[in-house]
Amino acid sequence: MTQPVLGILTLYLNDKKHLEERHIYQRMITEGQRLGLDVFVFTPMDVDDKKGIINALIYDPKQKKWSRKWRSFPELIFDRCRIQRSKRFEQLLRFRAKYGNMTFLNRPLRNKWTIYQTLSRKPAFRGNQPETVLFQSGSDVFRLLKNHSSVYVKPINGTGGRGILRVERLGGDMFLIQGRKQSRQIISAQKLHKSRLGAFLMSWKGSGRFIAQQGIQIKLPSGRVHDYRMLVQKNGQGRWEVTGCAGRIGPARSVTSNLHGGGKAASMNALLGQITSSEEKRKEIRRSAEKLSLEVAAYLEATFGALCELALDLAIEKSGRIYVLEVNPKPAREVFIQTGDLESYRRAIVRPLEYALWLHKQKTAAPSS
């Protein structure tokens, strides 16, 4: 009996065909062999539409070498493509449209604003979301600043902390602004008068689409910001399960905690220890965060279609109240390596493969009479 085939769909980062997560794919291909799943990597650029074949990237774990091989289309596709501003992303959109009838483990999730609106429709989630508006003019940000001491301005499709600006009320008509450019470069804190803030915000936004979001108090005693990355994935029985959670601490002067922007990972328990000394309270917060994350994943899948993993960025106040800051459908896994949680890292690699095998069995099972 031939092995089921999983194609990991990704995008090259540049015209030199550089892959961002090659080491992850090596692990997935190796673990796939162990599980009885044939795994290869490809991009839309590697597809020959006329012949119906793919110039796939193959990894040999024994020789520890990558090579190319022409392959038939896989039975299952794991879409790991992140948004780019490139011709490669245009190719991806055409691929998804042309081959949309294939079996994908996961479909594209919507932008931050649509996800916020979607979660807001469910009363149970309303208390777990920062107040958020679509940023179209300076008045949108000023309205939020009337009710909140700080506001974050974020690109609607941004990742990795790029293009995020924090605006903080100082008193009177003065505001403190701090952020990261699209290049992730930290811009130093500067004070602005209200009369100049509107023009600065519109210049920051440019022609892009942004949201403005209530700032949650996530500064540690050190002055650095922190949040939590909760990874939930489908397991080998097709059910959502928590894979792991870790804290992330931003570098000095940063308004974000993303690892790619220089942040450091820490265990969830260690960071919760700065909120409460009660072990029971920490367990309670963790249970609540896990329950919320699983419910959000199930709800988003019911709304938008097939998903197999999500990373939720959570902020937790000293009171224990949990906020969903962002939902990431294409999460990295390095946070678990940094905290030394190698079991969560292993699960993060293996679970999509186990889910793929389960999904294949469901598809190929003979219909009951």
N, C-alpha and C positions, 0 to 999 in steps of 0.2 A: 504494500500500500504506500503510495507516494506521500511525502510530507506536505502539509498545507504550507503555502507560501505567503509571507508577509513582506510587503514593500514599504520601507520607511521613506515617506515623501518629504524632501527638504529643499532648501534653496542654497545655491552657492552665494557666498558673501561678496564675491567680486568676480571679475572676468577671468581670473586665474584659477577659478573653480576651487576656491578654498572653502572647506566645510567647518562650521563653528563647533559642532559637537561630535567630531570624529571619534573621540575616546569613548563617548557614551554609546555610539553605534557599534563600536568594537565589542563592548560588553554585551550589548543586546544580541548581536549576531552569535557570540559565543554561548550565551545563556539559551538562545533559541535552539542551537544545535543540541544542547543538553536536554531540552524539553521536547524535541522532535518537531521543531518549527524551522522552516527554511526562511532565513531573513536576508534581504539585501536592501541597499540604499540607492535612491535615484532622485533626480530632479526633473521638472518638466522639460528642461533643456536636453535631457538624455532620451526622450521618447521619440521613436520613429512612428508617426501616426499612420503612414501609408502601409508599412509592413506589420504594424501592430506589435512591435517589439521594443525593448528598452535596453540601452547600453548601461547596464547596472554596475554599481560599485559593489564588489564582493570582497569580504575579508576572510582570510584563512587563519584561524586561531593557532594552528600548529606552527605555521611558518611566520606568523605575525606580519603578514603582508597583505596589502590591498591590491586588487587588480580589477580589470574591466571584463565583463562578459555579457554577450547579448542574451537577454532573457525574455520569456513570455510575460505578459501582464500577471501580476500576483492576484491571488484570490481575495486578499485583504490589504487595505492601505491604512497606515498610521501616519496621519498628516502632522508633521512637525514644523510646518512653514510659518515663520513670523513675518509680520508686515515689513516690507521694504519700499523705498522709493526707487524703483529700478525697473528696467525692461524685464528682468527675471520675474518680478512679482506679476507683471502683466501676463507673462507666460503661464504663471500659476493659475490666475483667474480663468484663463482659457482652458487649462487642463481640467480644473474643477467643473467647469460648465460642460465640457465635452464628455468627461468620464464620470459624471455625477451619479450614474446608475450602478457604479461599482460599490463594493462593500467597504465603507470607511469606518474605522473604529471611532473616529471623531470628526465632527463637522466644524466649520469656522464659527467662533463665537462672535457676538456683536461688539460694538465699541463701548467705552466706559459709560457714556450717557445712556445708551439703550439698555445696558445691563442695570444701571441705577433705576431707570424707569420701570424695568421689568420686575426687579425685586421690590420696588415700592408698591406694586400692585397687590402684594401679599401682606396683609396686616401684620403677620408674625415677624416679618423682617424689618418693618419700618423703624423700630427702635434700635436697630443694629446698623443703620446707615447714617453717615454724616450728611447734613443738609447739603444738597448739591443742585446747582443750576447750570444751564447752558450759558457759557460766557460769550455774549455777543457785543456788549458795550461795557464801559467802565462802571456804569450804574449797577450792573449785575453783581459786580464784586463789592461795590460800596454798600449795597443792600445787605449782603451777608455780613459785612464788617460791622454793621449796626448791632447785630445780635451775637457775634462771635469775636473773640480777641484776635484770631488769626484765620486766614483763608489761604488755601492752596489753589493755584491755577495750574491745570494739567492739560497736555494735549489729549484729545479724545481717543487717539490710537497709540499714544506713546508707550514705550517700554524702557526698563532699565534706569528710570529716574530722569530721562532726557526731557528737557524743556519745562521742568517743574519749577514754579516760583511760589515762595511763601510771602504773604503780606501780613504784617503784624501791627496792630494798633499800639501806639506809644503814648497816646494822650494828646489832647488838643487836636490839631490838624496834622500831626506828624505820624508817619508810618515807617516801619523798618521792612525793607525788602531784601530777600536772599534767595538764591536758587541755583539751578544748573542749566547751562545752555544745551542745545541739541547735541553738542559734542561731549556732553557730560561734564564739561569744565565748570567748576564751582565759581560763581560770581560772588565777590565779597559783599558782606552786608552793607547797605547804605540807607541813609535816612532820606525820605522824600516828603515834601509838603503835599497836602491833599490836592492843591492846585496843579501839581505836576504829575500826580500818580496816575490819573486817567490816561494821559498821553503815553506814559511809560508802559502801562498795561496793554494798550492797543498796539504799541510798537512791539512788545514781547509776543503778542498773539500773531501779528502779521496777518497773513492770509490763511493761517491754519485754523482748525476747529478745536476749541478748548472747552473745558468745564471749569467751574469754580466750586470749591468744596470746603465746607466747614473744617477748620483745623482742630484736630484732637490733641490734647496734651500728652505728647509721647516723649517728652524730654526726660532723660535720666538725671540723677543728681550731678553727673559729670557735665551736663549741658548737651550731651549728644542725643539725637533722636533714635528711637528704636521702634520696631514692630515685630510681627510674628508671621512666618511663612508656614501655612498649613497645607500639606499635600494630601489630597484625597484622590483615590483611583478605583477603577472597577477591578474586582478580583476574579479569580478563576471560576467563580460561580455566577458572574455577571452582576454582582452587587457592589454598591459603593462602600468603600472602607477607608478609614484613615491610615495613611502610610507613615506619616510622621509630621512633627512640627518642630521648628527651630526659631529662635529669636535672631534678629539682625540689628546690629548697632551701626549707625552711620559714622563716617569719619568726622573729624573736627570741622566746623563751619558748614557742614552739609545739612540740607533740609530733607534729604532722603537717606534710606538705609540700604539701598540696593548693593549687593555684593560686587556687581560689575562697576559700580561707581566708587569702590573703595571701602564698602562696608565690611564688617566682620560678623561672623556667625557666633551665636552663643546658645547654650541649651535653654529651652523654654523655661524649665524649672528655675534655673539660675536668675533669669530676668524677672520671673514672677516673684522671686524672693525679694526683689526691690520694691514690690507692691505690698506684699504681706509676708510676715514671718510664720503665718499659720500654714502648716503642711496641708491640713484639711481644706482650707480656703483655696490653696493653689490647685489641689485636685479638683475642686468644684469648678474653678474657672476653666481648667483644661477640659473637663467633661462638657461644659457648656459650649466651649469653642469648637470642640469636635462635633457635637450634635448640630450646632448651627451650620458648620461647614458641610456636613453630609446633607442637610436639608436644602441648603442653597444649591449644591451640585445636582441633586435630584430634580429640583424645581427648574433650574436652567436647562437641563437636558429635556425635560418634558416640554419646555417652551421652544427651544431652538433645534432640537434633534440630537443625534448621537454624539455623546461625549465619552471619553474613557479616563480622563484625568483633568484635574483643575488644581491650581494653587491659589489659595485665598490669602491676601495680605490683610492681616488683622491688627487693629490697635486696641489695646486694653487699658482702660483708665484705672486709677487707683481704687475706685469703687468696685471694680470687677466688671464694669460694663464693657461689652465687646462690640467693636465696629468693624464692618467689612469695608476696607479702603479700596481694594481692587480685586478683580478676579482674572487670573492669568490662565488661558487654556493651553499654553505651550511652555510649561515650567521647566526651568533648569533644575539640576539635582545636587549641585555642588554644596549647598548649604549643609547637607548631612555629612559630607566629607569633612567640612571645616569644624563641625561640632564633634567629630569622632563617632557619630552615630552610624556605623557602617552597616548595621542591620537594616535601618530605614533606607539607606542608600541602595542596598541590594534589592530590597522590596520595590523601590522606585524604578529600578531597571526591569525587574522580572514581571511585575504585575501586568503591564500592558501586553506582554507576551502570553501570560496565562489567560488573560481576558480574550486575546485573539484566538487562542485554541478553543476556548469555550464557545465563542461566537461562531467559529468554523463548524464546530460540532452541531450547534443549533441549526445552521444553514443546511448541513448535509444529512441531518437526521431524517430517516424515512417518515413521511407523513402517516399518522395513525389512521387506521381504517375505521 
